[in-house]
Amino acid sequence: MSVVRTHTYSVDPADLEEFLARRASLIGTVRDTHPGLAFALLIQLDDGTYRDTWHWEDGAQMGAALAAISTFPEAPLTMALTKDSTAQNGRIIDER
C-alpha cells in the first residue's frame, strides 16, 4: 500500500529559487538510490507556508530512504533554507 511523508515549512521568498533547485537535486538523488519514490508534490498554502508530500510505493521503501537520509548531502543543504519544519507519515487508504 502506498505511503506518504508530508513536511510543512516556511521558506524565505528570497531563498525560494535556491530551495527549489536544492529540492530537485535531493529528489533526484533519492530516486537514484531509492526508486520507490513515486512522486513529490510541493504546494504553497494560503498562509504562505509550503506542504511537501512525497508519495512512496510502500512503507519499506520509504523507511529505507529515511534511514539513509543522512547519506544524502543535499538533505541538510535543502532543509537549511526552511523554517518551522514539521513532518508526518501516513498511509493512503483511498485514492480516486
N, C-alpha and C positions, 0 to 999 in steps of 0.2 A: 504494500500500500504506500502511496506517495506521502511524503512528509515535507514540512516547510520549516525554515528558520527565518524569523522575522526580526529585523532590527528597526528601531525607531531612534532617530538622532537629528541633530541640527548641524548645518554646515554654513559657515560664514559665506555670504554671497560672493565675496572677493576670492574665496577658495574653491568655488563650485567647479569651475573648468578643470582645475588640477585634480580635485577629488574625483570627478568623472573619469579622467584619464587613469588615475591610480586604480579606481574600482574596476575599470575594464581590464587592466593588466592583471589584477588579482583574480578576476573571474576566469581569464584565460589560463592562468597558472593552475587554478583549482581544477578546471576542466581537463587540462593536460594530465593531471595526476589522479583525478577522481572523476571519471566520466559519468557518474550518476547524477551530476548536476544537470537537470533538465532545462531550467531557465531561471533567470534572475530578473526581478521586476522592481524598478525604483519609481516611487510615487511621491510627488510633493503634495503634502496635505495643506488644507486651507490655512492652518496656523503657521505655515512656513517650515514645519519640520518635514522630514523625509521618512517614508516607510520603505524598507528594502527587504523584499521577500525572495528567498532562494528556495526553489522547488527541487526536491530530490526524488529519485525513483523509489528509494526505500530508506528506512531508518539506519540500516547498517552502513550504507554508503555515506549518508550524512555524518554519522558518528565517526567513521574513518577519516573523513575530511576535517571534522572539528578536532579530532585527536592530533592531526598533522598540522594544524593552523600555525603553530609556532615555527614550522619549517618554511613558511612562505614569507619571504622578505617584504612582499607587497602589503601584507596584512597590517603590520603596525604603521607603515607609511600611509596607508589609506585611512585607517582609523584615527590617526593623529590629526586629521582635518575635521573630525566630528566632535560634537559636544553632547553631553547628556544622553549618552547611548544606553539603550536597553535592548535585550534580546529575549525572544521566546521561541520555543519549539512547538510544533503542532502536527497533527495527523489529519490529512484530508479525508473527510468521511462522505462527502458528496460533491461531485463536480459535474457540471452540465455544459 
